[in-house]
Amino acid sequence: MQEPTFLILTALAAGPQHGYGLIADVEQISEGRVRLRAGTLYAAFDRLREEGLITEDREEIVDGRVRRYYKLTDDGATRLAAEAERMRRHARAASTRLRAAGLGGTA
C-alpha cells in the first residue's frame, strides 16, 4: 500500500471527512511530509471506492457548492489494520537489526 493511500485511510478511520478536510488531516498526520493535491486526492477516492475501501457518507451544500463526505468501509478498516500490522513487523525487524549491528536502533 502506498503511503498516501495509508494516510487517507488513516484519516478516515477517525470518521467521515470531505476532501479539503482530509487534505489537511493527511498533512497533519504525516507531520507535513505528505501534501495531497485535490486532483490526486479525488483520483484516490475513485480508486478506493472501486476497491470497496471507502464509500460516500453524505453530501451538503456549503457556499453553493456540494461538499461530499467519505467514510471508511469495514473492508477499508480491515485493510488499514493489516497494513499497520505489516508496517509494525517491518519496523520491529529493522530496529532489531540496527541494534544488533550497533547502529543506534532505539525502537
N, C-alpha and C positions, 0 to 999 in steps of 0.2 A: 504494500500500500504506500502510495506517495505521501510525503509529509503534508502537503496542502489538504489532501483528502482526509488524512488522520485528524488534522486540526479542525476541519469543517465538521466532521462527525463529533469530535470532542466538544466543540462549541454547542452543537445541537443537543448533546447529552444533558445540558443544563435546562433545556426547554426550547419551545418553538422560537424562531427568530426570523426576521426579514433580512434581506440581502445586505443592506448597508450596516445594520447592527452586527451581522455576522462577520463582515469585513473587519470591523473594529474589534470584535471579540477575538478573532484569529490573531490579529496583530498583538493584542494584549497577552494571549496565551503563549505566543511564541516570543514574547519579550521584544517585539519589534523586528524580529528576523524575517517573518513572512508577512508580506503586504499583498493581499489579493487585489486584483483589479476586477471591476464589475463584470467585464466580459468573460474573464477566466472563471469567476465565481458562478455565473449563470450557466456556462457550459458545464461546469462541475455539477451543478444542480440537475441539469438534464441527464447527465450520465448516472448520477447517484439515484435519481428517480427510476431510470430504466433498470438499474440493478436491484431495485427494491429496498435500498438502504435508507432513503428518506421519502417523505411524502408531503404534499401541501397540507397545511393545517387550516389556514383561513386566509381571507383577504380583507383589507379595509381600505377605505379611501382617505388619503391624507393630502391636503392641499390640492385636491382634484386629481391625484394620481393614485393608481392602485398599488398598495403595498401588500405583497404576498409573503406569508409566513410559511416556513418549512419546519418539519419535525423529524426526528429520528424514528425509524420503524423498529420493531422487535428484531428483525434481521440485521438492521444497521447497528443496533446496540450489541448484538452478538458478535458481529464482525469487528466492531471497535474494541470490545473486551478481548477478543482473540489476538488482535494486533497489539494491544497494550501488553498482554502477557508475552507475546513473542519478543517485543522490544525489551521487556524486563529480563528475559532469559539471555538475550544477546548482551545487554549491559552488564549482567552478572558475570558472564563469561569474559568479557573484555576486562572488567575490574579484577577478576581473579588472575588473569594472565599478566596484567600490568603489575599487580602486587608481587606475583611470583618472579617477575623479571626485575623487580626493584625499581620500577619506573613510575612510582607515585600514584598508583591507583588507590582511590580513597573510598570507593563505594562498596 
